[in-house]
Amino acid sequence: MMSKSTVALTLLCVLCISIGQILFKKASAGFDAPLSWRSFVLNGWLIASLALYGVTTLGWVWILRNVPLNLAYPFMGLAFLFVPAMAWLVLGEPLHWKTFAGGLLILAGIALASL
């Protein structure tokens, strides 16, 4: 069983991973062809996303130290809802009912796996 604080930290990790995906998408717009090392090093969105992923990875390792993987990992499925919702809100990307239907199935799987 996961404590409330561990569940909260796990959800925070999933949220940060999802935000990282949005930052990666923003970073991708900053790459010009042909790619060069400068386009990677000087891309603020990329640096921010990598920093967020680094911190989130440390949090995830702490979670896995305290919780069995079979309990913690299903929460990562929430990213399949978080990322499209944030892409719609932040990037103006389309959001379809199929995304929500799939997300509900994922939530049902998370609930089942957590029992």
C-alpha positions in Angstrom: 0.0 0.0 0.0 1.3 3.5 -0.9 1.0 6.3 1.6 -0.8 9.5 0.6 2.5 11.4 0.4 4.1 8.7 -1.8 1.0 8.8 -4.1 1.3 12.6 -4.2 5.0 12.4 -5.1 4.3 9.7 -7.7 1.6 11.9 -9.3 4.1 14.9 -9.2 6.6 12.8 -11.1 4.1 11.8 -13.7 3.1 15.5 -14.0 6.7 16.6 -14.4 7.4 13.9 -17.0 4.3 15.2 -18.9 5.5 18.8 -18.6 8.9 17.6 -19.9 7.2 16.2 -23.0 5.6 19.7 -23.7 9.0 21.3 -23.2 10.6 18.8 -25.6 7.9 19.7 -28.2 8.7 23.4 -27.7 12.4 22.6 -28.0 11.8 20.8 -31.3 10.7 24.1 -32.9 14.1 25.6 -32.1 16.0 23.2 -34.3 17.0 24.3 -37.8 18.3 22.1 -40.5 21.0 21.0 -40.6 21.3 20.2 -36.9 24.4 21.4 -35.1 25.8 21.1 -31.6 25.0 24.8 -31.1 21.3 24.2 -31.8 21.3 21.7 -28.9 23.4 23.7 -26.5 21.6 27.0 -27.0 18.1 25.7 -26.9 16.6 26.9 -23.7 13.5 24.7 -24.0 15.7 21.6 -24.4 17.9 22.6 -21.4 14.8 23.2 -19.3 13.3 19.8 -20.3 16.5 17.9 -19.6 16.8 19.6 -16.2 13.2 18.7 -15.3 13.7 15.2 -16.4 16.9 14.9 -14.3 15.2 16.1 -11.1 12.1 14.0 -11.9 14.3 10.9 -12.4 15.8 11.4 -8.9 12.3 11.6 -7.5 11.3 8.5 -9.4 14.3 6.6 -8.0 13.3 7.6 -4.5 9.8 6.4 -5.1 11.0 3.1 -6.4 13.2 2.7 -3.4 10.1 2.9 -1.2 7.4 1.3 -3.4 7.2 -1.9 -5.5 7.4 -1.2 -9.2 4.2 -3.0 -9.8 2.4 -0.4 -7.7 4.2 2.7 -8.8 4.6 2.2 -12.6 0.8 2.1 -13.5 0.7 5.7 -12.5 2.9 6.5 -15.5 -0.2 5.6 -17.6 -1.7 8.9 -16.5 0.8 10.7 -18.8 -1.4 9.4 -21.6 -4.0 11.8 -20.3 -1.8 14.6 -19.0 0.3 15.1 -22.2 -2.6 15.5 -24.7 -4.5 17.7 -22.3 -1.4 20.0 -21.8 -0.7 19.9 -25.5 -4.2 21.2 -26.1 -4.0 23.9 -23.4 -0.4 25.1 -24.0 0.3 24.3 -27.7 -3.2 24.5 -29.1 -3.0 20.9 -30.5 -6.3 19.1 -31.2 -7.9 17.0 -28.5 -10.2 14.1 -29.5 -12.8 12.1 -27.6 -10.7 9.0 -28.4 -8.0 10.3 -26.2 -10.3 10.5 -23.2 -11.8 7.1 -24.0 -8.3 5.6 -24.0 -7.4 7.5 -20.9 -10.4 6.1 -19.1 -9.3 2.6 -20.0 -5.9 3.4 -18.7 -7.3 4.7 -15.5 -9.4 1.6 -15.1 -6.2 -0.4 -15.6 -4.4 1.6 -12.9 -7.3 1.1 -10.5 -7.2 -2.7 -11.2 -3.5 -2.9 -10.9 -3.5 -1.0 -7.6 -6.0 -3.4 -5.9 
